Amino acid sequence: MAQFTIESCIAEEAELQFPAFLNSDALKLGLFILRRAQKESKKIAIDIERHGQQLFHYAMEGTTPDNDQWIIRKKNVVKRFHKSSMHVRCILQEAGMDIESKYFLSPREYSAHGGSFPLIIKGVGVVGTITVSGLPQEEDHALVVSCLREFLQTAEVPHSIVD
């Protein structure tokens, strides 16, 4: 698995931005991530949220309510810091601290583990989250990033996203 750094996370966040994002785009992206996970025989829960509204959520067979709790805690990190949960993890690792000692945040509510990525609209900023749970955190992060990259570059991208 690739080594994640603050710099690599900054580059991903700069690259993986949408021109626009409609409710229907959340459905298409969620199903895109689901198809990838099915193809690779990965059991995950997927969640996409914009402006506090859950637009897509699906838990594959083999996941548990625990995955939903991980999603909530990882999303809270993205919403608080406007960075991927892996990015915040790298910051904490570099500082040699955990989220509670550095930011006074409860690990019951915030988890700086990879798998949640900011939903960023170019020229607007962070408007939501795209999160998966069910794999080791490095794989959760890599899955979200690779799916976003492919989704933004393919014909799968809805018309609203390419204009």
Sequence and secondary structure as in RCSB ss.txt:
>XXXX:A:sequence
MAQFTIESCIAEEAELQFPAFLNSDALKLGLFILRRAQKESKKIAIDIERHGQQLFHYAMEGTTPDNDQWIIRKK
NVVKRFHKSSMHVRCILQEAGMDIESKYFLSPREYSAHGGSFPLIIKGVGVVGTITVSGLPQEEDHALVVSCLRE
FLQTAEVPHSIVD
>XXXX:A:secstr
     HHHHHHHHHHS BS   HHHHHHHHHHHHHHHHHTT   EEEEEETTEEEEEEE TT  HHHHHHHHHHH
HHHHHHSS HHHHHHHHHHHT  HHHHH   TTT    S EEEEEETTTEEEEEEEEESS HHHHHHHHHHHHHH
HHHSTTS HHHH 
